[in-house]
Amino acid sequence: MYSKEVLDHFEHPRNTGVVAEADAQALIENPACGDTLKLTARIVEGRIEEIRFQAKGCVASIACASALTELVLGKTVGEARSLRQEEVVQAVGGLPQASMHASHLAMDALGAVLKRLGDGN
């Protein structure tokens, strides 16, 4: 049912935890399924120096959160803003239609974190 990439991110999630002295954080919940995702990030000179997540949810939600952090780590805030949901789905090797909510949750959390950073970064 799930790709090997989804299972790898689920079994060996990257960038878990909370960033100490984060510049921005967001906690997003999917009311339909109850999954939650907390992202914390530290920005240095306009780049995402550190980003971590805590997730409570299904296999796909944890995998998408893990992949998202890998995709934006080291990127400028502007580059992170241009990330598309399809890129997250591709990074996990695709998702069944019933699990697409996981990529939406990851993108919503990223959007909330970036919004908290404002337009100056």
Secondary structure as the mmCIF struct_conf table of DSSP 4:
data_model
#
loop_
_struct_conf.conf_type_id
_struct_conf.id
_struct_conf.beg_label_comp_id
_struct_conf.beg_label_asym_id
_struct_conf.beg_label_seq_id
_struct_conf.end_label_comp_id
_struct_conf.end_label_asym_id
_struct_conf.end_label_seq_id
HELX_RH_AL_P HELX_RH_AL_P1 LYS A 4 GLU A 11
BEND BEND1 HIS A 12 HIS A 12
BEND BEND2 ARG A 14 ASN A 15
STRN STRN1 THR A 16 THR A 16
BEND BEND3 GLY A 17 GLY A 17
TURN_TY1_P TURN_TY1_P1 ALA A 20 GLU A 21
BEND BEND4 ASP A 23 ASP A 23
STRN STRN2 ALA A 24 GLU A 29
TURN_TY1_P TURN_TY1_P2 PRO A 31 CYS A 33
STRN STRN3 THR A 36 VAL A 44
TURN_TY1_P TURN_TY1_P3 GLU A 45 GLY A 46
STRN STRN4 ARG A 47 LYS A 56
BEND BEND5 GLY A 57 GLY A 57
HELX_RH_AL_P HELX_RH_AL_P2 VAL A 59 VAL A 72
TURN_TY1_P TURN_TY1_P4 LEU A 73 GLY A 74
STRN STRN5 THR A 76 THR A 76
HELX_RH_AL_P HELX_RH_AL_P3 VAL A 77 ARG A 81
TURN_TY1_P TURN_TY1_P5 SER A 82 SER A 82
HELX_RH_AL_P HELX_RH_AL_P4 GLN A 85 ALA A 91
TURN_TY1_P TURN_TY1_P6 VAL A 92 GLY A 93
HELX_RH_3T_P HELX_RH_3T_P1 GLN A 97 SER A 99
TURN_TY1_P TURN_TY1_P7 MET A 100 MET A 100
HELX_RH_AL_P HELX_RH_AL_P5 HIS A 101 LEU A 117
TURN_TY1_P TURN_TY1_P8 ASP A 119 GLY A 120
#
